[in-house]
Amino acid sequence: MANPDRPSRRLALTGLGGLALIGAGVLVARRPDRGQGGHDAYFQGLAKALTEAKLVQPTLVIDRARLDHNIAAVRQTLAGTPLGVRVVVKSLPSMPLIEAVADGLNTDRFMVFNGEMLGEMRRRRPGADILMGKPLPAAAAAAFYDAFPAGPGAPQPQWLIDSAERLAHYGAIAKARGLAMRVNFELDVGLHRGGFASLDDLAHAVEAAKALPGIEISGLMGYDPHVPKTPDPKGAFARAQAIYADAIDVLKHRLGGDPARLTLNTAGSPTYALHAKGTVANEVSIGSAFVKPADFDLNTLTNHVPAAFIATPVIKALPQMRVPSLEALSGVIRFFDPNTQRAFFIWGGHWMAKPVSPPGLQFNGLYGRSSNQELLTGSARVRLAEDDYVFFRPAQSEAVFLQFGDLALYDQGRITARWPTFPVSA
């Protein structure tokens, strides 16, 4: 007869099974150790160059060889097409950087997004063909003419028009100042960020522009960066092209002549390669693809390489990460995530960027972010000491490049130049 006080074999096995499941659950919950030692050969060379140049503060580095690779990738992608290239200034906000790209592509077309950079480009490239990349308030356009009075021979910007109201405001400026203002109509080709979404509205705007003294219609702009991120990129691209083609027909019937004589701008870094295979437009805008920030890791840009990095020194390298007021739980936190074993406080931080070298570094949500001394954590396998460099890859260029002063040009193992950036502007 079984002893009722003795656990049955089945119960014992069940208990062991439960413990095994719990143990397995703990192991599954534990994060893998992502530490892989120190910098690889590339970042070792970059760190050496920065040390020799005595750049021991947060620095934005441009790799010249990688930049040239991306310029060549654009040339190769567009080879055999009639498409012109318009360089996006906000994505490359340094005149030497812009000139390196423009000279490499033999173009003098630029896209500008604010009054400050418009003024800089007019001063530095007075003969350039400039298309605005977004509509500016009428007061901003008037301020440009206050600073740069229109004169004979000076090419005028192509102001972007997204509504009948803005066209009227610009028409008032042209009339009051006796100006000849060029206007380019923004199309909504699927991004739904404004612009003309109705062919009837576009047709009415064209007729209104024809009736305004001093207003000259210069073309169309249809930005389509949404295409590669949609569930059906091929279909989204086809729809954008159809909308653009219909808008070109509006210009053809309302203006007469060949619309190809006008600026028919499209694309952006995410989609320029799609347009290289066939498009109704006659030029593409490209900016970020030349430096390829992390947000541009797209299937359409696989032949481009990252060419910009943030380098910053480690101020403090601590053997253990401890969260304020949760010190008692630090061991548990480290157990479940070995990548929180060590603590590294860097110079600066809270940038739109992610750490890339040495591998295995991460931000800490419990400790919080800081723009003064950001905390990064890593496992015991991360080889990083006080005064070593940490390297980040920017997520974007226009939102990051203006935060570090002069860019450091890395070329053939050395920092060979410092490239000034534009004045800070939004």
Secondary structure per residue as TSV (DSSP state, phi and psi in degrees):
chain	resnum	aa	ss	phi	psi
A	1	M	-	360.0	133.0
A	2	A	-	-69.4	143.6
A	3	N	-	-77.8	118.9
A	4	P	T	-68.2	-17.9
A	5	D	T	-86.9	-7.7
A	6	R	S	-98.6	127.5
A	7	P	-	-59.2	138.4
A	8	S	-	-68.8	159.9
A	9	R	H	-61.9	-37.9
A	10	R	H	-63.2	-42.1
A	11	L	H	-64.5	-39.8
A	12	A	H	-64.2	-43.4
A	13	L	H	-64.2	-39.4
A	14	T	H	-61.4	-43.2
A	15	G	H	-63.4	-43.0
A	16	L	H	-62.7	-39.5
A	17	G	H	-62.8	-40.5
A	18	G	H	-63.1	-42.5
A	19	L	H	-63.9	-38.5
A	20	A	H	-63.0	-40.4
A	21	L	H	-65.2	-40.8
A	22	I	H	-63.0	-44.2
A	23	G	H	-62.0	-41.5
A	24	A	H	-63.9	-38.7
A	25	G	H	-63.0	-39.2
A	26	V	H	-63.3	-43.9
A	27	L	H	-64.1	-39.5
A	28	V	H	-65.1	-37.8
A	29	A	H	-69.2	-26.4
A	30	R	S	-68.0	136.1
A	31	R	-	-83.8	147.6
A	32	P	-	-69.9	150.4
A	33	D	-	-74.7	116.6
A	34	R	-	-99.3	2.4
A	35	G	-	-68.1	137.7
A	36	Q	-	-133.2	31.2
A	37	G	B	91.4	-136.9
A	38	G	S	-106.8	-156.4
A	39	H	-	-69.4	147.7
A	40	D	-	-77.4	-178.1
A	41	A	H	-60.6	-37.9
A	42	Y	H	-62.3	-51.3
A	43	F	H	-73.8	-25.4
A	44	Q	H	-61.7	-44.1
A	45	G	H	-64.7	-39.5
A	46	L	H	-66.5	-41.6
A	47	A	H	-62.5	-41.5
A	48	K	H	-61.7	-43.4
A	49	A	H	-63.8	-41.2
A	50	L	H	-66.0	-40.0
A	51	T	H	-63.3	-45.5
A	52	E	H	-63.9	-30.7
A	53	A	T	-85.4	-0.5
A	54	K	T	59.4	35.8
A	55	L	-	-95.7	85.3
A	56	V	-	-110.4	41.3
A	57	Q	S	-142.3	167.9
A	58	P	-	-53.4	127.4
A	59	T	E	-138.7	137.1
A	60	L	E	-94.4	120.7
A	61	V	E	-107.8	135.1
A	62	I	E	-111.0	124.9
A	63	D	E	-87.4	111.9
A	64	R	H	-63.9	-41.3
A	65	A	H	-64.2	-40.1
A	66	R	H	-70.8	-37.1
A	67	L	H	-59.6	-46.7
A	68	D	H	-63.3	-36.2
A	69	H	H	-59.0	-44.2
A	70	N	H	-69.9	-35.5
A	71	I	H	-62.9	-43.7
A	72	A	H	-64.9	-34.7
A	73	A	H	-63.6	-39.0
A	74	V	H	-65.9	-45.4
A	75	R	H	-58.7	-44.3
A	76	Q	H	-65.7	-41.4
A	77	T	H	-64.3	-38.2
A	78	L	H	-92.4	-3.2
A	79	A	T	-58.6	133.9
A	80	G	T	85.4	-1.1
A	81	T	S	-104.8	159.2
A	82	P	-	-87.1	7.8
A	83	L	-	-73.6	131.7
A	84	G	E	-83.0	162.2
A	85	V	E	-116.5	130.1
A	86	R	E	-112.6	120.5
A	87	V	E	-82.7	128.7
A	88	V	E	-85.6	112.4
A	89	V	G	-68.4	-40.9
A	90	K	G	-62.2	-26.9
A	91	S	G	-83.0	-13.6
A	92	L	S	-135.9	59.8
A	93	P	-	-78.7	56.9
A	94	S	S	-148.1	127.6
A	95	M	H	-62.2	-42.9
A	96	P	H	-62.0	-35.2
A	97	L	H	-67.3	-45.9
A	98	I	H	-60.0	-43.4
A	99	E	H	-68.6	-34.6
A	100	A	H	-62.0	-41.6
A	101	V	H	-71.1	-48.3
A	102	A	H	-62.2	-42.1
A	103	D	H	-67.0	-37.2
A	104	G	H	-66.8	-22.0
A	105	L	H	-110.0	-1.5
A	106	N	T	53.9	52.0
A	107	T	-	-129.0	149.6
A	108	D	-	-125.4	27.2
A	109	R	E	-103.7	135.2
A	110	F	E	-138.6	151.5
A	111	M	E	-114.7	130.2
A	112	V	E	-125.6	147.0
A	113	F	-	-120.0	-3.8
A	114	N	S	-152.3	168.9
A	115	G	H	-66.7	-36.8
A	116	E	H	-61.9	-49.3
A	117	M	H	-72.6	-28.5
A	118	L	H	-62.0	-44.2
A	119	G	H	-62.9	-42.5
A	120	E	H	-61.0	-43.9
A	121	M	H	-67.8	-37.4
A	122	R	H	-64.1	-39.5
A	123	R	H	-68.8	-39.7
A	124	R	H	-93.8	-29.4
A	125	R	-	-130.9	70.3
A	126	P	T	-61.9	-22.4
A	127	G	T	-97.4	7.7
A	128	A	-	-72.7	153.2
A	129	D	E	-91.9	111.1
A	130	I	E	-113.6	126.6
A	131	L	E	-112.2	129.5
A	132	M	E	-71.4	139.5
A	133	G	S	-93.0	-8.9
A	134	K	S	-150.4	155.6
A	135	P	-	-70.0	134.2
A	136	L	-	-104.4	149.5
A	137	P	-	-54.2	149.5
A	138	A	H	-57.5	-34.6
A	139	A	H	-63.1	-33.7
A	140	A	H	-69.0	-38.6
A	141	A	H	-65.5	-42.0
A	142	A	H	-62.3	-38.7
A	143	A	H	-64.0	-35.2
A	144	F	H	-61.3	-44.5
A	145	Y	H	-72.2	-23.9
A	146	D	H	-64.2	-40.9
A	147	A	H	-82.3	-30.9
A	148	F	S	-132.6	79.4
A	149	P	-	-56.1	137.3
A	150	A	-	-64.9	133.5
A	151	G	-	-135.6	168.5
A	152	P	T	-64.3	134.9
A	153	G	T	87.2	-15.7
A	154	A	-	-85.1	117.1
A	155	P	-	-64.4	136.2
A	156	Q	-	-90.1	149.0
A	157	P	-	-61.8	156.2
A	158	Q	E	-95.1	105.8
A	159	W	E	-78.7	138.4
A	160	L	E	-88.1	129.9
A	161	I	E	-115.7	125.5
A	162	D	-	-117.3	-1.8
A	163	S	S	-159.4	161.4
A	164	A	H	-64.4	-34.1
A	165	E	H	-65.6	-44.6
A	166	R	H	-65.6	-37.5
A	167	L	H	-59.7	-41.6
A	168	A	H	-63.6	-40.7
A	169	H	H	-63.8	-43.0
A	170	Y	H	-68.8	-36.1
A	171	G	H	-61.3	-36.7
A	172	A	H	-64.9	-38.5
A	173	I	H	-64.2	-47.0
A	174	A	H	-59.6	-42.6
A	175	K	H	-68.5	-45.2
A	176	A	H	-65.8	-32.1
A	177	R	H	-104.2	-1.6
A	178	G	T	65.0	37.9
A	179	L	-	-95.3	160.6
A	180	A	-	-109.7	106.3
A	181	M	E	-107.3	130.5
A	182	R	E	-90.1	135.4
A	183	V	E	-126.9	139.3
A	184	N	E	-120.1	132.3
A	185	F	E	-89.3	127.0
A	186	E	E	-81.8	130.6
A	187	L	B	-105.6	144.4
A	188	D	-	-92.9	101.3
A	189	V	S	-100.6	20.0
A	190	G	S	128.7	-12.8
A	191	L	S	-74.3	-28.8
A	192	H	-	59.3	46.8
A	193	R	S	-116.2	26.5
A	194	G	S	101.4	-178.7
A	195	G	S	96.0	176.0
A	196	F	B	-78.1	116.8
A	197	A	-	-101.8	-12.5
A	198	S	-	-116.1	132.8
A	199	L	H	-65.1	-34.2
A	200	D	H	-63.7	-43.5
A	201	D	H	-63.7	-39.9
A	202	L	H	-63.9	-44.1
A	203	A	H	-61.0	-42.3
A	204	H	H	-63.8	-39.1
A	205	A	H	-66.1	-38.9
A	206	V	H	-62.6	-44.9
A	207	E	H	-64.2	-39.1
A	208	A	H	-64.5	-41.2
A	209	A	H	-64.1	-38.6
A	210	K	H	-62.8	-28.0
A	211	A	H	-88.1	-8.9
A	212	L	S	-90.6	125.2
A	213	P	T	-62.5	134.6
A	214	G	T	85.4	-2.8
A	215	I	E	-100.0	126.4
A	216	E	E	-120.2	126.8
A	217	I	E	-79.6	123.1
A	218	S	E	-106.1	-13.7
A	219	G	E	150.7	-154.7
A	220	L	E	-132.1	154.9
A	221	M	E	-137.2	123.6
A	222	G	E	-129.9	103.9
A	223	Y	-	-90.2	131.1
A	224	D	-	-133.4	46.1
A	225	P	T	-71.0	-11.6
A	226	H	T	-71.2	-21.4
A	227	V	G	-54.7	-53.8
A	228	P	G	-70.8	-9.9
A	229	K	G	-100.6	1.6
A	230	T	S	-84.9	162.0
A	231	P	S	-61.5	-27.0
A	232	D	-	-130.8	78.8
A	233	P	H	-57.3	-39.6
A	234	K	H	-62.5	-44.0
A	235	G	H	-67.6	-40.0
A	236	A	H	-63.9	-39.2
A	237	F	H	-66.2	-42.7
A	238	A	H	-62.4	-41.2
A	239	R	H	-65.6	-41.1
A	240	A	H	-62.3	-41.3
A	241	Q	H	-64.3	-39.0
A	242	A	H	-65.4	-42.4
A	243	I	H	-61.8	-44.0
A	244	Y	H	-64.8	-42.2
A	245	A	H	-61.6	-40.9
A	246	D	H	-64.1	-37.4
A	247	A	H	-67.2	-37.5
A	248	I	H	-62.2	-39.1
A	249	D	H	-62.3	-36.3
A	250	V	H	-60.5	-46.3
A	251	L	H	-63.8	-40.7
A	252	K	H	-61.8	-43.8
A	253	H	H	-77.3	-30.9
A	254	R	H	-88.6	-27.6
A	255	L	H	-106.9	-28.4
A	256	G	-	78.8	169.8
A	257	G	S	76.8	-175.4
A	258	D	-	-90.0	117.0
A	259	P	G	-60.9	-20.2
A	260	A	G	-63.1	-16.9
A	261	R	G	-74.0	-13.6
A	262	L	S	-93.2	171.3
A	263	T	E	-82.7	109.9
A	264	L	E	-111.4	83.7
A	265	N	E	-91.7	145.5
A	266	T	E	-155.6	-172.9
A	267	A	-	70.9	-149.7
A	268	G	-	152.5	171.3
A	269	S	T	-54.4	-41.4
A	270	P	T	-65.6	-22.6
A	271	T	T	-124.8	0.2
A	272	Y	H	-60.0	-34.0
A	273	A	H	-67.2	-29.6
A	274	L	H	-67.2	-40.5
A	275	H	H	-68.5	-26.6
A	276	A	T	-63.6	-21.1
A	277	K	T	-87.4	-4.2
A	278	G	-	142.3	128.0
A	279	T	-	-157.3	157.6
A	280	V	S	-86.9	-11.0
A	281	A	S	-83.5	173.7
A	282	N	S	-121.4	2.9
A	283	E	E	-155.8	156.6
A	284	V	E	-125.4	146.6
A	285	S	E	-98.8	135.3
A	286	I	E	-141.1	135.6
A	287	G	S	-141.2	-72.9
A	288	S	G	-61.2	-27.1
A	289	A	G	-59.3	-23.6
A	290	F	G	-73.4	-22.7
A	291	V	T	-118.1	-13.0
A	292	K	-	45.5	73.4
A	293	P	-	-66.0	170.9
A	294	A	G	-63.6	-31.1
A	295	D	G	-65.9	-9.6
A	296	F	G	-108.6	24.7
A	297	D	-	-79.5	78.8
A	298	L	-	-120.3	157.3
A	299	N	G	-61.8	-25.1
A	300	T	G	-80.5	-6.3
A	301	L	G	-126.0	30.0
A	302	T	T	-67.8	-20.3
A	303	N	T	-89.1	6.8
A	304	H	-	-104.2	156.1
A	305	V	-	-126.9	151.2
A	306	P	-	-61.0	129.9
A	307	A	-	-125.2	7.1
A	308	A	E	-136.0	134.5
A	309	F	E	-141.0	150.6
A	310	I	E	-99.3	129.8
A	311	A	E	-114.4	134.9
A	312	T	E	-148.7	145.8
A	313	P	E	-77.3	153.8
A	314	V	E	-82.2	122.1
A	315	I	E	-84.5	-42.8
A	316	K	E	-138.1	130.7
A	317	A	E	-118.9	108.7
A	318	L	E	-107.2	145.5
A	319	P	S	-69.7	-24.0
A	320	Q	S	-137.3	145.5
A	321	M	-	-91.5	128.1
A	322	R	-	-129.5	127.7
A	323	V	-	-90.6	128.3
A	324	P	T	-53.6	133.4
A	325	S	T	70.6	-4.6
A	326	L	-	-123.9	30.0
A	327	E	G	-56.2	-38.2
A	328	A	G	-64.4	-23.3
A	329	L	G	-94.8	-2.4
A	330	S	H	-58.9	-39.2
A	331	G	H	-64.5	-40.8
A	332	V	H	-64.0	-42.1
A	333	I	H	-61.6	-43.7
A	334	R	H	-66.4	-33.1
A	335	F	H	-64.4	-47.5
A	336	F	H	-76.0	-23.2
A	337	D	-	-138.3	93.6
A	338	P	G	-61.0	-15.0
A	339	N	G	-76.3	3.9
A	340	T	G	-108.9	13.6
A	341	Q	S	-62.7	-53.0
A	342	R	E	-105.7	154.3
A	343	A	E	-119.4	131.5
A	344	F	E	-127.6	120.7
A	345	F	E	-102.8	124.9
A	346	I	E	-105.6	166.2
A	347	W	S	-78.2	114.8
A	348	G	B	84.5	-158.4
A	349	G	-	135.1	-167.9
A	350	H	-	58.7	31.4
A	351	W	-	-84.9	163.4
A	352	M	S	-78.4	78.9
A	353	A	E	-162.3	162.4
A	354	K	E	-128.6	142.9
A	355	P	E	-67.8	137.2
A	356	V	E	-123.9	-19.0
A	357	S	E	-154.8	135.7
A	358	P	S	-68.8	156.8
A	359	P	T	-64.3	147.6
A	360	G	T	100.7	-0.9
A	361	L	-	-79.9	149.8
A	362	Q	E	-151.4	159.4
A	363	F	E	-77.7	166.7
A	364	N	-	-124.9	112.0
A	365	G	T	-67.8	-30.8
A	366	L	T	-71.0	-39.1
A	367	Y	T	-78.5	-36.0
A	368	G	-	99.3	169.0
A	369	R	-	-93.9	157.7
A	370	S	-	-149.7	139.8
A	371	S	S	-94.9	2.4
A	372	N	S	-104.3	-59.7
A	373	Q	B	-136.5	85.5
A	374	E	-	-69.5	140.4
A	375	L	E	-90.7	127.6
A	376	L	E	-117.8	144.2
A	377	T	E	-120.2	158.5
A	378	G	E	-157.4	168.5
A	379	S	-	-78.9	176.6
A	380	A	T	-65.4	-15.2
A	381	R	T	-82.0	-10.8
A	382	V	B	-77.9	120.4
A	383	R	-	-94.1	100.6
A	384	L	-	-152.7	129.3
A	385	A	-	-127.0	169.1
A	386	E	T	-53.0	135.4
A	387	D	T	78.0	-4.6
A	388	D	-	-70.3	165.0
A	389	Y	E	-95.8	146.6
A	390	V	E	-112.1	140.2
A	391	F	E	-114.4	135.0
A	392	F	E	-116.1	156.3
A	393	R	E	-112.2	120.7
A	394	P	E	-60.9	145.6
A	395	A	S	-78.0	-34.1
A	396	Q	-	-135.4	171.8
A	397	S	S	-105.4	-49.8
A	398	E	T	-61.8	-29.6
A	399	A	T	-87.0	-6.6
A	400	V	T	-122.3	-38.2
A	401	F	G	-61.1	-25.2
A	402	L	G	-86.4	6.9
A	403	Q	G	-97.3	-1.9
A	404	F	S	-125.6	8.9
A	405	G	S	74.8	-151.7
A	406	D	S	-60.9	138.3
A	407	L	E	-73.7	145.3
A	408	A	E	-99.0	121.8
A	409	L	E	-90.7	119.0
A	410	Y	E	-101.3	119.4
A	411	D	E	-147.6	124.1
A	412	Q	T	53.3	44.8
A	413	G	T	83.1	4.1
A	414	R	E	-136.2	159.2
A	415	I	E	-85.6	108.3
A	416	T	E	-99.3	-14.2
A	417	A	E	-162.1	160.0
A	418	R	E	-117.4	122.1
A	419	W	E	-100.2	113.6
A	420	P	-	-63.1	146.2
A	421	T	-	-97.3	167.5
A	422	F	-	-67.5	160.2
A	423	P	-	-57.3	148.2
A	424	V	-	-62.3	131.4
A	425	S	-	-156.5	158.7
A	426	A	-	-93.8	360.0
